[in-house]
Amino acid sequence: MRALLTAAALLAFAANSLLCRLALREGAADPAGFTAIRLLSGAAALVVVLGVRPRARARVGGSWTGGLALLAYAAAFSFAYVRLSAGTGALLLFGSVQATMLLAGLRAGERLRPVQGAGFVLALAGLLGLTLPGATAPALGAAACMVAAGVAWGLYSLLGRGAADPTGDTAGNFLRSCAPLLLLVAASASSLSVTAPGALLAATSGALTSGLGYVAWYAAVRRLSRTQAAIVQLSVPALAAWGGVVLLGEAWSWRLPACGAAVLAGVALAFLGRG
């Protein structure tokens, strides 16, 4: 079950990357509009899910910390995404996620076992090989936004380790993110621009790959150590790159199978190693 939940969450993260790429990079939606529709759709979908559960389990949980971390991640990611190359964005985002979650693990007394350490090094080397050739020197503001997104996502993931009810807690976090989201929309009112395809992509991202995907992640992360949860997420850029080739017709490179295999092999070592 742990492996299935983790795989489902990671595939959802990769699908999110593709949906964001289609909407934001192609100009179908602006960052604020995409973020607003994404979070509102996620909240609506999870309310529906809670509505069909037995009354005793239809509980809204989560926290304001979780809601604010979710909003900070989604907004910072969207604004940075349109101003960074794919390689640079992936390095900054997942570097920040790794630093946040690994440091939290070290503070809690977790240590990488030899097989996990080897897996981390292998996965990190694969990520660098996959993304560095496409990386460019980023603008300071965009880089800061993506680092902030990584830290916020790391904190959101760490909060999930204490989730008693992944569905109720995720729903509560999405609902709480909607109140401060109104401030973002108001501040960006003059630049809002969302086409019908962009709205559909944002809604799909919110309801399916974010809302339900984050439920799977909260269910999975409870069963992982902090260090394992950090390392397995290194597979997301590789999965998204494969998805881009297969689904979006993006250019194939020899680096994709070679570096992708290194990432996935390293993740497997970290995942199978005892946390």
C-alpha positions in Angstrom: 0.0 0.0 0.0 2.8 2.4 0.9 4.4 1.9 -2.6 1.1 2.3 -4.4 0.2 5.5 -2.6 3.6 7.0 -3.1 3.6 6.1 -6.8 0.1 7.6 -7.3 1.2 10.8 -5.6 4.4 11.2 -7.6 2.5 10.5 -10.9 0.1 13.2 -9.9 2.9 15.7 -9.2 4.4 14.9 -12.6 1.0 15.4 -14.3 0.7 18.7 -12.5 3.9 19.8 -14.0 2.6 19.0 -17.5 -0.7 20.8 -16.9 1.2 23.9 -15.6 3.5 23.8 -18.6 0.6 23.7 -21.0 -1.3 26.5 -19.3 1.5 28.9 -18.2 4.1 28.4 -20.9 1.6 28.6 -23.7 0.0 31.7 -22.3 -3.4 30.1 -21.8 -3.5 31.5 -18.2 -1.7 34.0 -16.1 0.0 32.9 -12.9 -2.5 34.4 -10.5 -5.6 33.2 -12.5 -4.2 29.7 -12.8 -3.4 29.5 -9.1 -6.9 30.8 -8.2 -8.7 28.3 -10.4 -6.4 25.5 -9.3 -7.0 26.0 -5.6 -10.7 26.7 -5.8 -11.2 23.6 -8.0 -9.2 21.5 -5.6 -11.3 22.8 -2.6 -14.6 22.1 -4.5 -13.6 18.6 -5.5 -12.5 17.7 -2.0 -15.8 19.1 -0.5 -17.6 16.8 -2.9 -15.5 13.8 -1.8 -16.2 14.6 1.9 -19.9 14.9 1.0 -20.2 11.3 -0.1 -18.3 9.9 2.9 -20.3 8.6 5.9 -21.3 11.5 8.2 -18.9 10.4 10.9 -16.0 10.7 8.5 -17.0 13.9 6.7 -14.7 16.0 8.8 -12.8 19.0 7.6 -9.3 19.0 9.2 -6.0 20.6 8.3 -4.7 23.8 9.7 -4.1 27.5 8.8 -0.4 26.7 8.6 -1.2 24.0 6.0 -3.5 26.3 4.0 -1.0 29.1 3.9 1.9 26.8 3.0 -0.3 25.4 0.2 -1.1 28.8 -1.1 2.5 30.0 -0.9 3.7 27.0 -2.8 1.1 27.2 -5.6 1.4 30.9 -6.1 5.2 31.2 -5.9 5.5 28.2 -8.2 3.2 29.7 -10.9 4.8 33.1 -10.8 8.3 31.6 -11.0 7.4 29.0 -13.7 6.8 31.6 -16.4 10.2 33.2 -15.9 12.6 30.2 -15.5 13.8 27.6 -17.9 12.6 24.1 -17.1 16.0 22.9 -16.0 16.7 25.9 -13.7 13.2 25.7 -12.2 13.5 22.0 -11.4 16.9 22.5 -9.8 15.8 25.3 -7.6 12.4 23.8 -6.7 13.6 20.3 -5.8 16.9 21.6 -4.3 14.8 23.6 -1.9 12.4 20.8 -1.1 15.4 18.5 -0.4 17.1 21.0 1.9 13.9 21.7 3.8 12.9 18.1 4.4 16.4 16.6 4.9 17.2 19.3 7.5 13.9 18.5 9.3 14.9 14.9 9.2 18.3 15.6 10.7 16.8 17.7 13.4 14.5 14.9 14.3 17.4 12.5 14.6 16.9 10.7 11.3 20.1 9.5 9.5 20.5 8.2 6.0 21.5 4.5 6.1 24.3 3.6 3.6 21.9 2.2 1.0 19.7 5.3 1.3 22.7 7.6 1.1 23.8 5.8 -2.1 20.3 6.2 -3.5 20.2 9.9 -2.7 23.6 10.5 -4.4 22.5 8.4 -7.5 19.1 10.2 -7.7 20.7 13.6 -7.3 23.3 12.9 -9.9 20.5 11.8 -12.3 18.6 15.0 -11.6 21.6 17.1 -12.3 22.3 15.3 -15.5 18.7 15.7 -16.6 18.3 19.4 -15.8 21.7 21.1 -15.9 22.1 21.2 -19.7 18.8 23.2 -19.9 19.6 25.4 -16.9 20.3 29.1 -17.4 21.2 31.9 -15.0 17.9 32.9 -13.4 16.6 36.4 -12.6 16.9 37.0 -8.9 13.2 37.5 -8.3 12.1 34.4 -10.2 14.8 32.3 -8.4 13.6 33.6 -5.0 10.0 32.7 -5.9 10.9 29.1 -6.9 13.0 28.6 -3.7 10.1 29.9 -1.7 7.9 27.4 -3.5 10.2 24.6 -2.6 10.4 25.5 1.0 6.6 25.9 1.3 6.1 22.5 -0.4 8.6 20.9 2.0 6.8 22.4 5.0 3.4 21.3 3.6 4.8 17.7 3.1 6.2 17.7 6.7 2.8 18.7 8.0 1.3 15.7 6.3 3.3 13.3 8.4 0.9 14.1 11.2 -2.3 13.9 9.2 -4.9 11.7 11.0 -7.3 11.9 8.0 -5.5 12.6 4.7 -8.7 13.5 2.9 -10.2 15.7 5.6 -6.9 17.4 6.3 -6.2 18.1 2.6 -9.7 19.4 2.2 -9.3 21.7 5.1 -5.9 23.0 3.8 -7.4 23.8 0.4 -10.4 25.5 1.9 -8.2 27.6 4.2 -6.0 28.6 1.3 -9.0 30.2 -0.5 -9.4 33.1 2.0 -5.9 34.7 1.5 -6.2 33.6 -2.2 -8.7 36.5 -2.6 -5.9 39.0 -1.7 -3.7 37.5 -4.5 -6.5 37.8 -7.0 -7.3 41.4 -5.9 -3.7 42.4 -6.2 -3.4 40.8 -9.7 -6.8 42.0 -11.0 -5.3 44.2 -13.7 -3.2 41.3 -15.2 -5.7 38.4 -14.9 -6.0 36.6 -18.2 -7.4 33.1 -18.5 -8.6 31.5 -21.7 -11.2 28.6 -21.7 -8.4 26.0 -22.3 -6.4 27.6 -19.5 -9.3 27.4 -17.1 -9.8 23.8 -18.0 -6.2 22.9 -17.4 -6.2 24.8 -14.1 -9.4 23.1 -13.0 -8.0 19.7 -13.9 -4.8 20.4 -12.0 -6.8 21.6 -9.0 -9.4 18.8 -8.8 -7.5 15.8 -9.9 -3.7 16.1 -9.8 -3.6 18.5 -6.9 -6.7 17.8 -4.8 -6.8 14.1 -5.1 -3.1 13.8 -5.7 -2.3 15.6 -2.4 -4.6 13.3 -0.6 -2.6 10.4 -1.9 0.6 12.2 -0.8 -0.7 12.9 2.7 -1.6 9.2 3.0 1.8 8.1 1.7 4.0 10.6 3.6 2.8 9.2 6.9 4.4 5.9 6.0 7.8 7.4 5.0 10.6 8.9 7.0 11.3 12.6 6.3 14.4 11.7 4.4 12.6 9.1 2.3 9.8 11.6 1.5 12.4 14.1 0.4 14.3 11.7 -1.8 11.4 10.0 -3.6 10.3 13.4 -4.9 13.5 13.6 -7.0 11.7 11.2 -9.4 9.1 13.9 -10.4 11.3 15.8 -12.9 12.2 12.5 -14.6 8.5 11.4 -14.8 7.5 14.8 -16.1 10.2 14.7 -18.7 9.0 11.4 -19.9 5.4 12.7 -19.9 6.5 15.7 -22.0 8.0 13.4 -24.7 5.1 10.9 -24.7 2.1 13.2 -24.3 3.3 16.6 -25.4 5.6 15.6 -28.3 8.6 17.3 -26.7 12.1 16.6 -28.0 13.7 13.3 -27.0 17.3 13.3 -25.7 19.7 10.4 -24.8 19.9 12.0 -21.4 16.3 11.2 -20.7 16.6 7.3 -20.4 20.1 7.5 -18.9 19.5 10.1 -16.3 15.9 9.1 -15.7 17.0 5.5 -14.9 19.6 6.8 -12.5 17.0 8.9 -10.7 14.5 6.1 -10.4 17.1 3.6 -9.3 18.3 6.0 -6.6 14.8 6.6 -5.5 14.1 2.9 -5.3 17.2 2.4 -3.1 16.1 5.2 -0.8 12.5 4.0 -0.7 13.4 0.3 0.0 16.0 1.2 2.6 14.7 1.2 6.1 13.9 4.7 7.3 
